[in-house]
Amino acid sequence: MTLHFGRPEPLDFETLVCETPDREFNNLTRSTVPLLAYWKSHDDRLEKICHQLGLHAPPDDMRLCFEYPVSSVGRAKASFTDIMAVSQSLCVAIEGKSTEGNYDSVKKWLGKGGDSRPPVLKHWLQLIANRTGIPIPPIDFSRFDDVTYQMIHRTASACSLNKPRTVVVYQVFDINGKLPDYKRKLTELASAIGAAGKIDILLNIIESTPTKEFKIVEGKIKNLKMDETAQFVRAAILDGSLFEFDDKPWVSVSTVIGQ
């Protein structure tokens, strides 16, 4: 297995952490920090996901791609998936969350933009429809009103690779016990896009208890500039242990039968 960071050339984990932008380390509870700390043991983490999918081991040709980009339409921003695990037979899109709240629903997201946004939404939905076979209406998006918009373009990103099996994993790092209802939001997504039998959607909640080192680093980075903060946090991810992780039972929101 090889590691990548938004590019085809492989790299090691240390380089991956060093190339992650400073802004991602401005806060110890920002999802990038526990995500990278957790995936430092990337072989074990990927094997655990594959076991959840009923596989004995990850495919031999699997690549782990961090910040994987999938283009939108026009001038719209690409969708960057936190981790995309890709092989000839499998695509697993992994989205990391921690202390952030709910993102905008489709209805709210559309309401904030002008005429440019409906074509973007249709683009993402068409990528999903290519997988599920559920036709996308030309204008009426009302059945997606309550679905979280980000979940749609993350799922579309996974579908865009057109692999025999497509999986979406929301990996939620529970640091303070205050989480949005991800199960409900993922269930809304699965129902609206017709995921049953076509796309695996999984919720992986990980209890993430800050360690003594977390508290030490937290004290050191107070009032520092962004680049100085990033140096401390990078070192703690690479050489230390900021969290104690405890995976809770996985929740399967949508399952592909017969895999």
BAFI-3210 file (N, C-alpha, C; in Angstrom, 3 decimals, decimal comma, padded with zeros to 6 digits):
// residues 259
n [1|2|3|4|5|6|7|8|9|10|11|12|13|14|15|16|17|18|19|20|21|22|23|24|25|26|27|28|29|30|31|32|33|34|35|36|37|38|39|40|41|42|43|44|45|46|47|48|49|50|51|52|53|54|55|56|57|58|59|60|61|62|63|64|65|66|67|68|69|70|71|72|73|74|75|76|77|78|79|80|81|82|83|84|85|86|87|88|89|90|91|92|93|94|95|96|97|98|99|100|101|102|103|104|105|106|107|108|109|110|111|112|113|114|115|116|117|118|119|120|121|122|123|124|125|126|127|128|129|130|131|132|133|134|135|136|137|138|139|140|141|142|143|144|145|146|147|148|149|150|151|152|153|154|155|156|157|158|159|160|161|162|163|164|165|166|167|168|169|170|171|172|173|174|175|176|177|178|179|180|181|182|183|184|185|186|187|188|189|190|191|192|193|194|195|196|197|198|199|200|201|202|203|204|205|206|207|208|209|210|211|212|213|214|215|216|217|218|219|220|221|222|223|224|225|226|227|228|229|230|231|232|233|234|235|236|237|238|239|240|241|242|243|244|245|246|247|248|249|250|251|252|253|254|255|256|257|258|259]
n.u [000,838|000,467|001,056|-000,461|-000,707|-002,949|-001,858|-000,179|002,325|003,936|004,422|005,947|004,619|005,544|006,303|003,822|002,451|004,056|003,574|000,965|-001,136|-000,365|-002,613|-004,327|-003,549|-004,119|-005,699|-006,066|-008,233|-009,349|-010,529|-008,557|-006,331|-006,847|-007,514|-005,142|-003,462|-004,696|-004,513|-001,839|-001,036|-001,504|-001,695|-002,902|-005,301|-006,568|-006,875|-008,727|-011,028|-011,466|-012,064|-014,519|-015,955|-016,176|-013,963|-010,984|-008,495|-006,899|-007,020|-004,226|-003,309|-004,027|-004,247|-003,666|-005,037|-004,690|-006,622|-008,094|-008,850|-011,832|-013,177|-015,535|-018,116|-017,790|-016,740|-016,882|-015,830|-013,626|-014,296|-012,785|-011,831|-011,125|-009,663|-009,074|-009,336|-008,171|-008,485|-008,299|-010,676|-012,163|-013,382|-013,009|-014,276|-013,285|-014,336|-013,333|-014,390|-014,738|-015,040|-016,662|-019,839|-023,102|-023,125|-024,279|-027,590|-028,879|-030,965|-030,460|-027,892|-028,304|-029,898|-028,136|-026,773|-026,647|-027,840|-025,821|-025,504|-027,472|-026,672|-024,250|-025,021|-026,600|-024,617|-023,103|-025,109|-025,668|-023,356|-023,651|-026,060|-025,230|-024,174|-026,190|-028,460|-030,749|-032,913|-032,180|-033,982|-034,630|-034,974|-036,342|-035,215|-036,206|-036,447|-034,014|-033,720|-033,264|-030,938|-027,496|-025,381|-022,582|-022,226|-023,331|-021,572|-019,239|-019,967|-020,531|-017,960|-016,706|-018,252|-017,499|-015,205|-015,918|-015,721|-015,956|-016,977|-018,283|-017,732|-018,620|-017,343|-017,978|-015,926|-015,828|-014,447|-014,790|-014,375|-015,320|-017,803|-019,970|-021,691|-023,018|-026,014|-024,984|-025,737|-028,463|-028,309|-026,777|-028,473|-030,611|-029,292|-028,697|-031,270|-032,332|-030,661|-030,908|-029,213|-029,209|-028,094|-026,351|-024,378|-022,136|-022,582|-021,109|-020,821|-018,385|-017,658|-015,272|-014,038|-012,125|-009,786|-008,156|-004,679|-002,088|000,005|-001,353|-002,514|-000,180|000,903|-001,214|-001,037|001,459|001,061|-000,566|-001,320|000,615|002,014|000,566|002,325|004,205|002,633|001,802|004,212|004,667|002,390|002,608|004,952|004,027|002,097|003,680|005,672|004,608|001,776|-001,278|-003,898|-005,950|-007,358|-010,504|-012,359|-015,785|-018,678|-019,297|-021,605|-023,772|-025,179|-026,058|-025,988|-024,255|-025,598|-024,529|-021,829]
n.v [-001,186|002,259|005,708|008,870|012,373|014,221|013,903|011,983|010,859|008,672|008,922|009,167|008,815|010,836|012,880|013,403|014,530|016,769|018,179|018,887|021,702|024,565|025,793|023,724|022,813|024,566|024,297|021,974|020,294|020,348|018,490|017,383|016,901|014,755|012,881|012,467|011,639|009,261|007,796|007,380|004,827|003,436|001,024|-000,823|000,529|000,620|-002,088|-002,709|-001,371|-002,761|-005,291|-004,708|-004,501|-007,054|-008,182|-010,123|-008,953|-005,822|-004,985|-005,883|-003,906|-001,477|002,060|004,783|007,862|011,083|014,042|013,947|015,068|015,834|017,058|019,739|021,502|024,111|027,071|026,202|024,967|022,181|018,947|017,834|014,958|013,633|011,170|008,868|005,604|003,475|000,918|-001,470|-002,807|-001,568|001,329|003,500|006,139|008,307|010,359|012,619|013,743|015,941|018,116|019,870|021,335|020,672|020,690|022,728|022,078|020,778|022,443|024,836|025,422|025,792|028,048|030,040|030,731|031,720|031,370|029,680|027,503|025,303|023,776|022,731|021,091|019,295|018,095|016,654|014,926|013,513|012,013|010,280|009,067|007,669|005,509|004,426|004,296|005,712|008,044|011,502|014,402|017,097|019,723|019,861|019,536|018,808|016,496|016,209|018,218|018,233|016,860|016,711|018,852|018,560|015,833|014,796|015,630|014,371|011,666|011,547|011,938|009,529|007,818|008,699|007,420|004,984|002,226|-001,378|-001,778|000,582|002,702|004,692|006,211|007,710|008,973|009,622|011,527|011,475|013,814|015,511|014,572|015,779|015,459|015,926|014,358|012,043|009,551|009,821|011,824|010,552|008,470|009,866|010,775|008,284|007,314|009,308|009,221|006,660|004,530|001,884|-001,386|-000,535|001,335|001,219|002,652|003,793|004,396|005,364|005,797|007,125|007,105|009,620|010,351|013,029|013,082|013,380|014,550|015,944|018,008|019,323|020,199|021,782|023,856|024,946|026,032|028,205|031,486|031,513|032,085|030,986|029,334|028,561|027,202|025,076|023,682|022,581|020,941|019,180|017,811|016,545|014,818|013,137|012,114|011,665|011,080|012,147|011,460|008,928|006,290|004,749|002,601|002,579|000,365|-000,244|001,377|000,370|002,023|001,808|-001,032|-003,088|-005,753|-009,135|-008,785]
n.w [000,000|-000,750|000,189|-000,497|-001,267|-002,476|-005,029|-007,608|-006,921|-004,628|-001,018|002,291|005,692|007,399|005,614|004,542|006,765|007,143|004,786|004,978|005,144|007,250|008,427|009,055|011,473|013,433|015,606|018,175|018,274|015,802|013,039|011,374|012,984|015,029|013,062|011,508|013,586|014,299|011,911|011,700|012,224|009,708|008,224|010,004|010,506|008,008|007,530|009,501|008,603|006,209|007,213|008,363|006,077|005,295|004,147|003,974|003,985|003,047|-000,458|-002,534|-004,240|-003,187|-002,649|-000,459|-000,392|000,614|001,111|-001,359|-004,567|-006,395|-009,301|-009,733|-011,493|-013,946|-012,347|-009,813|-006,603|-006,182|-004,718|-001,800|-000,483|002,713|003,099|000,564|-000,155|-002,524|-004,921|-007,648|-007,391|-005,429|-003,727|-001,074|000,558|003,027|005,530|007,914|011,121|013,972|016,384|015,038|014,081|012,590|009,024|006,223|005,030|001,900|000,993|002,416|001,522|-001,251|-001,052|-000,336|-002,578|-006,067|-009,406|-010,121|-008,468|-008,581|-010,993|-010,058|-007,904|-009,370|-010,907|-008,951|-008,022|-010,333|-010,681|-008,526|-009,288|-011,527|-010,338|-008,682|-010,246|-009,813|-011,121|-011,712|-011,094|-013,431|-012,424|-009,900|-006,771|-004,344|-002,768|-001,650|000,163|003,030|003,307|004,137|002,450|002,090|002,494|000,202|-001,891|-001,077|-001,245|-003,970|-004,936|-004,284|-005,879|-008,377|-009,156|-010,068|-009,247|-008,708|-006,118|-003,898|-001,176|001,613|004,423|007,454|009,750|012,964|015,439|018,707|020,916|022,910|023,617|022,458|019,855|016,555|015,222|013,518|012,544|011,917|009,937|007,967|007,369|006,237|003,946|002,664|002,129|000,412|-001,863|-002,740|-001,844|-000,929|-001,423|-003,365|-002,569|000,089|003,247|006,098|009,618|011,827|014,975|017,120|020,228|021,574|023,646|025,117|025,863|028,459|027,111|025,129|026,683|027,479|025,018|024,208|026,057|025,348|022,786|023,008|022,086|020,121|016,816|013,683|012,119|014,003|015,861|014,226|013,923|016,497|016,740|014,569|015,308|017,620|016,577|014,987|016,711|019,193|021,366|021,144|021,663|023,189|021,584|021,073|019,401|018,767|018,394|014,979|012,773|010,342|007,842|005,234|003,199|000,881|-000,567|-000,711|-001,072]
ca.u [000,000|001,223|000,399|-000,408|-001,324|-003,476|-000,969|000,074|003,586|003,835|005,244|005,833|003,683|006,163|006,184|002,398|002,138|004,785|003,006|-000,375|-001,023|-000,310|-003,942|-005,000|-003,044|-004,314|-006,502|-005,816|-009,451|-009,740|-010,601|-007,315|-005,345|-007,092|-007,510|-003,762|-002,940|-005,297|-004,045|-000,395|-000,985|-002,413|-001,927|-003,883|-006,592|-007,184|-007,264|-009,952|-012,136|-011,723|-012,756|-015,911|-016,571|-016,202|-012,764|-009,949|-007,368|-007,001|-006,465|-002,784|-002,992|-004,722|-003,526|-004,327|-004,855|-005,182|-007,102|-008,288|-009,729|-012,708|-013,594|-016,940|-018,372|-017,560|-015,759|-017,169|-014,704|-013,573|-014,536|-011,560|-012,131|-010,003|-008,876|-009,695|-008,612|-008,560|-007,857|-009,046|-011,990|-012,784|-013,130|-013,537|-014,123|-013,286|-014,475|-013,073|-015,084|-014,483|-015,878|-017,482|-021,269|-023,702|-022,927|-025,524|-028,432|-028,968|-031,865|-029,773|-026,757|-028,841|-030,434|-027,051|-026,142|-027,513|-028,143|-024,674|-025,457|-028,205|-025,884|-023,236|-025,720|-026,975|-023,382|-022,805|-026,177|-025,549|-022,297|-024,250|-027,066|-024,526|-023,919|-027,406|-029,512|-031,903|-032,879|-032,110|-034,909|-033,909|-035,081|-036,867|-034,294|-036,823|-036,248|-032,698|-033,704|-032,728|-029,673|-026,304|-024,778|-021,225|-022,323|-023,628|-020,404|-018,280|-020,448|-020,323|-016,525|-016,450|-018,905|-016,851|-014,110|-016,558|-015,145|-016,988|-017,614|-018,126|-017,988|-018,446|-017,181|-017,833|-015,097|-016,108|-013,590|-015,580|-013,435|-015,998|-019,122|-021,021|-021,659|-024,269|-026,594|-024,493|-026,505|-029,686|-027,975|-026,357|-029,674|-031,307|-028,526|-028,863|-032,637|-032,553|-029,902|-031,140|-027,930|-029,353|-027,680|-025,450|-023,272|-021,998|-022,394|-020,772|-020,480|-017,357|-017,407|-014,051|-013,834|-010,769|-009,515|-006,882|-003,665|-001,307|000,775|-002,297|-002,616|001,104|000,986|-002,247|-000,485|002,592|000,714|-001,388|-000,804|001,666|001,629|000,099|003,409|004,828|001,674|001,849|005,431|004,437|001,365|003,194|005,879|003,249|001,476|004,692|006,539|003,945|000,447|-002,187|-005,185|-006,176|-008,486|-011,325|-013,399|-017,085|-019,242|-019,617|-023,013|-023,950|-026,370|-026,462|-025,133|-024,328|-025,887|-023,829|-020,393]
ca.v [000,000|003,504|006,920|009,982|013,602|014,998|013,812|010,566|010,329|008,174|009,580|008,522|009,498|012,063|013,891|013,731|015,462|018,023|018,886|019,359|023,150|025,015|026,137|022,517|022,501|025,764|023,901|020,552|019,507|020,358|017,065|016,923|016,467|013,367|012,000|012,085|010,865|007,925|007,101|007,114|003,359|003,334|-000,365|-001,398|001,213|000,188|-003,478|-002,723|-001,000|-003,861|-006,345|-004,279|-004,712|-008,488|-008,580|-010,691|-008,014|-004,826|-005,411|-005,667|-002,708|-000,319|003,294|005,717|009,209|012,114|015,240|013,493|016,040|015,486|018,331|020,091|022,064|025,547|027,618|025,679|024,313|020,721|018,291|017,211|013,927|013,510|010,002|007,981|004,343|003,085|-000,200|-001,785|-003,373|-000,953|002,726|003,850|007,552|008,460|011,753|012,759|014,810|015,941|018,997|020,769|021,072|020,268|021,502|023,170|021,185|021,158|023,600|026,025|025,694|026,383|029,360|031,008|031,021|032,150|030,381|028,801|026,350|024,110|022,894|022,033|020,007|018,281|017,377|015,660|013,925|012,669|011,036|009,263|008,347|006,728|004,328|003,863|004,143|006,529|009,217|012,818|015,325|018,218|020,966|019,704|018,841|018,906|015,307|016,319|019,452|018,084|016,120|017,559|019,031|017,998|014,372|014,488|015,691|013,331|010,409|011,668|011,759|008,086|007,221|009,155|006,517|003,885|000,946|-002,392|-001,554|001,961|002,784|005,983|006,060|008,909|008,606|010,737|011,483|012,033|014,382|016,176|013,988|016,614|015,166|015,946|013,034|011,610|008,398|010,326|012,543|009,576|007,738|010,756|010,706|006,971|007,218|010,245|008,868|005,265|003,844|000,473|-002,347|000,074|002,036|001,013|003,867|003,352|005,390|004,862|006,757|006,767|007,900|010,168|010,981|013,753|012,575|014,409|015,266|016,889|019,173|020,035|020,890|022,813|024,994|025,530|026,719|029,389|032,790|031,403|032,285|029,760|028,459|028,000|026,211|023,914|022,917|021,807|019,920|018,168|016,990|015,711|013,744|012,202|011,519|011,500|010,472|013,203|010,890|007,496|005,999|003,566|002,478|002,073|-000,509|000,415|001,428|000,231|002,766|001,207|-002,183|-003,725|-007,165|-010,123|-008,501]
ca.w [000,000|-000,828|000,665|-001,443|-000,770|-003,584|-006,189|-007,883|-006,400|-003,248|-000,004|003,589|006,576|007,903|004,566|004,472|007,856|006,909|003,645|005,323|005,391|008,648|008,948|009,539|012,815|014,254|016,764|018,425|018,091|014,388|012,688|010,748|013,989|015,425|011,889|011,207|014,720|014,209|010,716|011,750|012,083|008,569|007,826|010,931|010,358|006,767|007,710|010,319|007,725|005,275|007,960|008,480|004,767|005,031|003,414|004,844|004,025|001,980|-001,749|-002,645|-005,026|-002,614|-002,365|000,458|-000,927|001,522|000,414|-002,737|-005,238|-007,520|-009,870|-009,878|-012,815|-014,029|-011,412|-008,474|-005,936|-006,167|-003,429|-001,310|000,507|003,653|002,687|-000,415|-000,301|-003,873|-005,623|-008,865|-007,068|-004,253|-003,378|000,241|000,877|004,480|005,938|009,341|011,845|015,420|017,201|014,236|014,108|011,327|007,836|005,600|004,246|000,493|000,862|002,916|000,630|-002,472|-000,738|-000,171|-003,861|-007,151|-010,436|-010,370|-007,568|-009,033|-011,861|-009,248|-007,216|-010,363|-011,264|-007,911|-007,992|-011,510|-010,399|-007,659|-010,073|-012,401|-009,515|-008,099|-011,234|-009,453|-012,000|-011,084|-011,758|-014,047|-011,671|-008,542|-005,871|-003,021|-001,940|-001,022|000,953|004,385|003,265|004,274|001,134|002,029|002,361|-001,200|-002,784|-000,688|-001,830|-005,413|-005,197|-004,268|-007,050|-009,609|-009,519|-010,803|-008,864|-008,479|-004,810|-003,450|000,262|002,266|005,863|008,279|010,889|013,865|016,619|019,811|021,877|024,035|023,855|021,865|018,428|015,799|015,019|012,213|012,060|011,295|008,711|006,962|006,970|005,293|002,703|002,037|001,623|-000,687|-003,066|-003,108|-001,659|-000,546|-002,425|-004,346|-001,901|001,537|004,039|007,449|010,634|012,743|016,047|017,839|021,441|021,460|024,935|025,133|026,793|029,148|026,089|024,531|027,567|027,434|023,729|024,230|026,792|024,632|021,551|023,268|021,656|019,109|015,436|013,057|011,698|015,209|016,361|013,345|014,201|017,715|016,522|013,688|016,103|018,535|015,787|014,486|017,734|020,476|021,417|021,594|022,039|023,335|020,704|021,380|018,383|019,181|017,363|013,720|012,379|008,903|007,447|003,974|002,934|-000,428|-000,350|-001,529|-001,187]
c.u [000,882|000,381|000,579|-001,084|-001,734|-002,622|-000,639|001,330|003,409|004,757|005,085|004,970|004,259|006,043|004,739|002,027|002,812|004,194|001,568|-000,281|-001,088|-001,696|-004,687|-004,588|-003,243|-005,077|-006,340|-007,048|-010,005|-009,603|-009,323|-006,350|-005,641|-007,092|-006,095|-003,154|-003,445|-004,694|-002,531|-000,152|-001,862|-002,670|-003,003|-005,264|-007,308|-007,652|-008,567|-011,163|-012,480|-012,416|-014,226|-016,678|-016,612|-015,027|-011,721|-008,773|-007,590|-006,463|-004,988|-002,432|-003,606|-003,764|-004,341|-004,012|-005,492|-005,521|-007,266|-009,267|-010,580|-013,318|-015,110|-017,160|-018,132|-016,461|-015,958|-015,960|-014,786|-013,957|-013,259|-011,912|-010,910|-009,093|-009,697|-008,806|-009,096|-007,765|-008,659|-010,479|-012,781|-012,406|-013,790|-013,228|-014,293|-013,302|-014,305|-013,817|-014,659|-015,452|-016,750|-018,959|-021,776|-023,332|-024,281|-026,270|-028,412|-029,829|-031,172|-028,626|-027,240|-029,317|-029,377|-026,417|-027,149|-027,778|-027,012|-024,728|-026,268|-027,421|-024,801|-023,873|-026,093|-025,768|-023,072|-023,853|-026,103|-024,455|-022,821|-025,241|-026,425|-024,258|-025,221|-028,497|-030,769|-031,891|-032,911|-033,053|-034,167|-033,924|-035,396|-035,916|-034,903|-036,609|-034,891|-032,612|-032,976|-031,400|-028,512|-025,574|-023,393|-021,251|-022,601|-022,364|-019,286|-018,680|-020,246|-018,858|-016,163|-017,028|-018,176|-015,756|-014,607|-015,903|-016,264|-017,695|-017,265|-018,583|-017,757|-018,408|-017,088|-017,142|-015,109|-015,308|-014,287|-014,630|-014,134|-017,405|-020,272|-020,963|-023,019|-024,765|-026,210|-025,268|-027,764|-029,368|-027,527|-027,524|-030,503|-030,625|-028,819|-030,246|-032,829|-031,856|-030,140|-029,897|-028,054|-029,005|-026,674|-024,196|-023,283|-021,803|-022,248|-020,452|-019,543|-017,061|-016,239|-013,919|-012,368|-010,463|-008,172|-005,949|-003,003|-000,500|-000,100|-002,357|-001,335|001,214|-000,028|-001,758|000,614|002,165|-000,183|-000,634|000,362|001,116|001,306|001,239|004,114|003,923|001,760|003,077|005,247|003,467|001,889|004,109|005,125|002,572|002,507|005,398|005,830|002,608|-000,512|-003,511|-005,053|-007,456|-009,192|-012,468|-014,674|-017,638|-019,659|-021,116|-023,076|-025,269|-026,943|-025,480|-025,351|-024,472|-025,030|-022,359|-019,605]
c.v [001,249|004,669|008,028|011,191|014,457|014,968|012,339|009,997|009,844|008,948|008,837|009,376|010,808|013,192|014,342|014,763|016,808|018,838|019,342|020,838|023,511|025,258|024,928|022,163|023,657|025,457|022,402|019,683|019,602|018,941|016,531|016,338|015,051|012,408|011,529|011,261|009,429|007,129|006,975|005,613|002,961|001,907|-001,011|-000,778|000,759|-001,259|-003,577|-002,373|-002,147|-005,029|-005,993|-004,501|-006,181|-008,990|-009,125|-009,733|-006,962|-005,392|-005,041|-004,358|-001,436|000,835|004,119|007,132|010,223|013,375|014,952|014,424|015,403|016,789|018,484|020,592|023,573|026,002|027,103|024,926|022,800|020,210|017,571|016,242|013,722|012,351|009,217|006,751|003,696|001,874|-000,446|-002,201|-002,583|000,523|003,000|005,318|007,734|009,944|011,833|013,946|014,765|016,887|019,948|020,379|020,607|021,238|021,829|022,025|021,649|022,403|024,886|026,406|026,332|027,807|030,434|031,428|031,493|031,017|029,398|027,512|025,131|023,223|022,116|020,852|018,906|017,453|016,285|014,545|012,999|011,626|009,916|008,408|007,348|005,417|003,642|003,579|004,924|007,795|010,524|013,766|016,545|019,493|020,738|018,865|018,682|017,666|015,300|017,498|019,313|017,347|017,101|017,634|018,402|016,483|013,965|014,552|014,755|011,978|010,414|011,451|010,286|007,425|007,557|008,206|005,228|002,528|-000,087|-002,256|-000,151|002,080|004,214|005,750|007,434|008,474|009,790|010,559|012,241|012,501|014,940|015,645|014,773|016,467|015,424|014,509|012,544|010,418|008,868|011,006|011,579|008,738|008,557|010,732|009,407|006,828|008,084|009,819|007,433|004,408|002,343|-000,454|-001,828|000,692|001,670|002,375|003,455|004,534|004,740|005,944|006,247|007,676|008,316|010,986|011,705|013,214|013,727|015,228|016,284|018,159|020,007|020,851|022,024|024,063|025,702|026,393|027,944|030,651|032,709|031,733|030,936|028,813|027,818|026,936|024,928|023,051|022,026|020,648|018,816|017,228|016,050|014,558|012,693|011,441|011,195|010,795|011,504|012,658|009,400|007,177|004,710|003,509|001,898|001,159|000,276|000,367|001,365|000,899|002,205|000,113|-002,696|-005,215|-008,030|-009,836|-009,293]
c.w [000,000|-000,326|-000,360|-000,799|-001,960|-004,832|-006,406|-007,240|-004,953|-002,306|001,306|004,518|007,104|006,873|004,422|005,528|007,611|005,764|003,892|005,697|006,874|009,238|009,510|010,960|013,782|015,542|016,959|018,228|016,673|013,849|012,050|011,771|014,487|014,243|011,571|012,347|014,674|013,055|010,640|011,633|010,896|008,117|008,697|010,730|009,090|006,863|008,500|009,469|006,781|005,966|008,136|007,180|004,378|004,225|004,390|005,019|002,950|000,663|-001,867|-003,353|-004,438|-002,344|-001,382|000,000|000,016|000,724|-001,080|-003,462|-006,334|-008,022|-009,876|-011,303|-012,788|-013,097|-009,995|-007,919|-006,084|-004,784|-003,022|-000,186|001,400|003,288|001,671|-000,542|-001,597|-004,346|-006,895|-008,549|-006,040|-004,144|-002,038|000,492|002,372|004,818|007,448|009,939|013,310|016,104|016,372|014,328|012,760|010,207|007,206|004,918|002,791|000,321|001,295|001,997|-000,666|-002,230|-000,585|-001,493|-004,888|-008,120|-010,668|-009,547|-008,011|-010,007|-011,106|-008,532|-008,197|-010,787|-010,242|-007,904|-009,205|-011,334|-009,514|-008,440|-011,036|-011,674|-009,099|-009,119|-010,913|-010,303|-011,214|-011,819|-012,306|-013,205|-010,198|-007,685|-004,476|-002,162|-001,238|-000,051|002,284|004,440|003,395|002,935|001,054|001,864|000,923|-002,037|-002,344|-001,287|-003,334|-005,781|-005,232|-005,514|-008,344|-010,076|-010,164|-010,528|-008,633|-007,130|-004,327|-002,005|000,733|003,767|006,511|009,573|011,856|015,154|017,748|020,910|023,110|024,311|023,263|020,347|017,791|015,598|013,622|011,675|011,335|009,963|007,605|006,478|005,983|003,934|001,961|001,415|000,382|-001,978|-003,520|-002,978|-001,430|-001,705|-003,426|-003,720|-000,430|002,209|005,499|008,347|011,643|013,781|016,897|019,051|021,490|022,710|024,894|026,213|027,550|028,146|025,370|025,366|027,536|026,147|023,674|024,956|026,037|023,448|021,760|022,846|020,673|017,729|014,792|012,688|012,885|015,832|015,549|013,608|015,429|017,458|015,611|014,473|017,035|017,793|015,411|015,595|019,045|020,363|022,004|022,122|022,349|022,571|021,106|020,373|018,980|018,084|016,113|013,469|010,862|008,527|006,139|003,624|001,515|-000,215|-001,271|-001,720|-000,158]
res [m|t|l|h|f|g|r|p|e|p|l|d|f|e|t|l|v|c|e|t|p|d|r|e|f|n|n|l|t|r|s|t|v|p|l|l|a|y|w|k|s|h|d|d|r|l|e|k|i|c|h|q|l|g|l|h|a|p|p|d|d|m|r|l|c|f|e|y|p|v|s|s|v|g|r|a|k|a|s|f|t|d|i|m|a|v|s|q|s|l|c|v|a|i|e|g|k|s|t|e|g|n|y|d|s|v|k|k|w|l|g|k|g|g|d|s|r|p|p|v|l|k|h|w|l|q|l|i|a|n|r|t|g|i|p|i|p|p|i|d|f|s|r|f|d|d|v|t|y|q|m|i|h|r|t|a|s|a|c|s|l|n|k|p|r|t|v|v|v|y|q|v|f|d|i|n|g|k|l|p|d|y|k|r|k|l|t|e|l|a|s|a|i|g|a|a|g|k|i|d|i|l|l|n|i|i|e|s|t|p|t|k|e|f|k|i|v|e|g|k|i|k|n|l|k|m|d|e|t|a|q|f|v|r|a|a|i|l|d|g|s|l|f|e|f|d|d|k|p|w|v|s|v|s|t|v|i|g|q]
***
